[in-house]
Amino acid sequence: MTRFPLDQIFPKGLTRRACLALPLVGLAPRGGQAADYPARPVTLIVPYAAGGTADILARIVAEAFSTALGQSFIVENKAGASGTIGSNAVAKATDDGYTLLFSAGGPLTIGPNLSKGTPYRTATDFTPIGLLSQVPSFLVVNPNNPAKSVAELVAAGKTQSRKLHFASPGVGTSVHLLAELFRLEAGFEAVHVPYRGGAPAVNDLLGGHIDFLFENVPQLMAQVTAKSLRALAVTAPARIASAPDVPTLDEAGVGNVGVGTWYGLLGPRGLAPAVTTPLARALQKAVTEPAVARRLADLGADIDVRSGDAFARFIAEDSARWKATIERARIEPAN
């Protein structure tokens, strides 16, 4: 057996003990990830303005995480470009687990299918941590609209004398594509009228200038309860407790539309299990807390917790669904 002098095995100036420890350096978690995560405050980026459903849910999650993990989780609103700016900030963040994304699905499964210039790839630039909930939408009309049911609205849509007009908070939002998928499955044409946000879209529906729209249940519950808007259906898999008289779209005869909007937690690619595991556990624990579950129910959010690979598959399926809808509706991707 060939023997080598010790000064050829161990570099000059390093002790034998130090050299023997060198191989262990490569085993340290990437990006400063540590087994005692989190060791300092964590930033939770919401890629929308404050006050919306994503922001409200993120603050509920941040509070639950702070309690469960013993560190501050700070919500930072980084709005712009339909959620792309905030999402990209997380995609480009260090993979240490201290910058995370809490978002609706739009910037991740719709935006990349609508814009050729999306600066990230959802499947490769993020680590899916956990799905929190799916939030259904109401299909609503003005109370003066003669349509008292989905069937009557569809019948009006199939009348060729005048195409129906539907509103949305903007091109490529989940509720825009819900409306497109609804009219495709129901078999009628309609004209999309995009607005710069949900409030002006609802205002024009209240004013009788638009025929119908889809919008998240939390955004419309007050108007539906007050009967200032007529809810014809809800996109939930079952009737919701806060509006038990409103049928589901399936009950109303239009299937294959789905819930529409989901909210979940992701990080930049490369997060280690030392980061994702405690976060996923904290998310699962949070929804078992009666106070949290009640707050989510009040928002019309259906709890649907999925972690890791299950969440990744959910994202891939959602992306494929919206890609097909965009193609069927002939919506041209933007540059």
PyMOL commands that set and color helices and strands:
alter all, ss='L'
color gray80, all
select helices_A, chain A and resi 6-9+16-25+30-32+53-69+81-91+106-114+122-125+150-157+174-186+198-206+217-225+273-286+290-298+308-328
alter helices_A, ss='H'
color red, helices_A
select strands_A, chain A and resi 42-46+73-77+99-104+126-135+137-141+164-168+190-194+212-216+230-234+261-268+302-307
alter strands_A, ss='S'
color yellow, strands_A
deselect
rebuild
show_as cartoon
